[in-house]
Amino acid sequence: MALAEPGSNAHLMGGKAQAERKRATLRLAITQGQMPWTDYLRAATDDPQLRNQSLVQIISDDPDIGYQSARAIVANMFKTMYPHIRQVPKRITVGWVISQWASGRRFEALLDAVHDSRKVAFHEGFPFTYGKACNPQ
C-alpha cells in the first residue's frame, strides 16, 4: 500500500507542504534582494498555489520597503480602486490583485500606489512655501 494515495489526507498535506515551500523560496529570494516582489506576482499568474498569500507580506519582504510602508501602499491601492469604501480589508491577497476579473485594473492601481510621485521627495522650505521659494531682492 502506498504511503500517500491520491485523495488521502497525507496526499493533500503533501501538496500543502509543497506549496508552502514554493512560497517560502520565493519570499526568501525577495528578502535577500535576488528578485523584486513584482516577480512574485508574475509567478502567481501561472501558479495558483502562490495566490493565497497576503500582499502586504510580499511587499514588506522587500528589504527597501518596511511593513508600515507596505500597508500604506496596499491601502492607497484599495482607496484608488474603491474610493467609496471607507474600510480597507484586513487581508488583501496576491490572487485578488492578479484576478482576471479585474482585467489588470487592480495591478495598475498597485503600481500607481507604489510609484506615487507626490510622496517621493519634498522641496526645501516645505510646507511653508509652494514649490521653490523665490525671494526677490
C-alpha positions, 0 to 999 in steps of 0.5 A, spaced: 500 500 500 502 506 498 504 511 503 500 517 500 494 515 495 491 520 491 485 523 495 488 521 502 489 526 507 497 525 507 496 526 499 493 533 500 498 535 506 503 533 501 501 538 496 500 543 502 507 542 504 509 543 497 506 549 496 508 552 502 515 551 500 514 554 493 512 560 497 517 560 502 523 560 496 520 565 493 519 570 499 526 568 501 529 570 494 525 577 495 528 578 502 535 577 500 534 582 494 535 576 488 528 578 485 523 584 486 516 582 489 513 584 482 516 577 480 512 574 485 506 576 482 508 574 475 509 567 478 502 567 481 499 568 474 501 561 472 501 558 479 495 558 483 498 555 489 502 562 490 495 566 490 493 565 497 498 569 500 497 576 503 500 582 499 502 586 504 507 580 506 510 580 499 511 587 499 514 588 506 519 582 504 522 587 500 528 589 504 527 597 501 520 597 503 518 596 511 511 593 513 508 600 515 510 602 508 507 596 505 500 597 508 500 604 506 501 602 499 496 596 499 491 601 502 492 607 497 491 601 492 484 599 495 482 607 496 484 608 488 480 602 486 474 603 491 474 610 493 467 609 496 469 604 501 471 607 507 474 600 510 480 597 507 480 589 508 484 586 513 487 581 508 488 583 501 491 577 497 496 576 491 490 572 487 485 578 488 490 583 485 492 578 479 484 576 478 482 576 471 476 579 473 479 585 474 482 585 467 489 588 470 485 594 473 487 592 480 495 591 478 495 598 475 492 601 481 498 597 485 503 600 481 500 607 481 500 606 489 507 604 489 510 609 484 506 615 487 510 621 485 507 626 490 510 622 496 517 621 493 521 627 495 519 634 498 522 641 496 526 645 501 522 650 505 516 645 505 510 646 507 511 653 508 512 655 501 509 652 494 514 649 490 521 653 490 521 659 494 523 665 490 525 671 494 526 677 490 531 682 492 
